[in-house]
Amino acid sequence: MALMFLKMYTQLSAPKLMEPLNWNVHYLIFCHICINPERPLTNYKLIDDITAELSGKMKIQQLQDILAKAWKPYMKDLDTMYTDATCYESEIVIRRTRSCFGSAWRKDMT
């Protein structure tokens, strides 16, 4: 279950999660796993298989109700909704050419 949470929290795909899972002591402790440094994980499909099997067995609605009951005493303003405006790193590259900026390129960009 912790592995599923970690995958969603870090926003990493299974191949990208596999490398830090092999050496990041915080991830290992959080997931309650021990990986031998001399024999690290090499097949990311193992992570996918574990998450797929767990997701098929979980009763999400029941879990959500349990968590809501447990956290409700600590929450206030339940009629208010908040959103997170965090920016995530992406691989989008905007190519700018000189023709886009005209004469401003020479003054400001050089």
N, C-alpha and C positions, 0 to 999 in steps of 0.2 A: 504494500500500500504506500509506503514511504517513497518507493521508487517512482510510482505513478505521480505522486505529488511533486517530487523533485523534478521530474521531466516537464511537468506543466509550469512549475515555478521558474525554472531556468529558461524556459522557452527553447530548449535544445531538442534537436531530433535525436533519435537513438544513436546514429553514428557519432554525432558531436558530443553526446553525453557520455559515451563510452570512455573517452580519453580521461576527462577529469574524474570519472568514477573510479578509475584505476589508481589514481594517486592523491586525490583530494580527501584528506582525512575527515573533513567536516561532512562531506557527502557520505563517506563510508559509515561514520558514526550515526548520522541521521537515518540511514537505511538499515542500520544494524547488520552490516555485512562485512566480511573480511576477505580481501583479495590479496593473494600472495604477490608481492612485487616482482618476484622472479617468474611468475606465470600470470601476467595480466590478461584481462578479457581482450579477445581479438575479434569476436563475432558479435556485432551489434544486434543481430537478429535475436539473440538471447533476451535483450532488453525488450524488444518488440513482443516476443513470445510471452514474457512474464506479464507485461501490461495488458496484452490481449486476453490472456487467461483470467486475470483478475477482473477486468472490466466485464467479462461475461458472467462472473459469479457475484458481482456486487449488486446490492439492492440500493441504488442511488437515492431513491425517494425516502427510504427508511433512514439511511445515513444522514440525509439532509435534515430530516425531522429531529433526529437525535442531536446533531450539532446545533441546530437552531435553539432547542430547549436548553442545552448546556451554556450557550453564549448569551442568551437573552437577558439574564440578570446584569450582564456587564455592558450592555448596549443601551444607548439613549437616542432620542430623536428617531424612533423607528418609522415615523411617517416621512422622513427625509431621505432622499437618495443622493449619494455622492458618487462621483466618477473620478477616475485617475487619469491625469493628463501626462503620464510618463511617456517619454519618447524612447522608442526602441531602436537599436542599431539595425541598419538594413544595408543591403548591398546595392541599392539603387544609386546609379551614377548619372548625374546630369551633365551632359557634354555641352560646353559653351564654345561657340566659335566666335571668331572676330566679327563676322557679319552680324551676329546678334546684337552686338554693342555699338557697332559703328565707330564713330570718333571717340566715344567714351572709353573704348578699350585702350586706346593709346594713352589717354590721360590718366585713367584710374587704375588700369590693370598692368601697366608695365613698370 
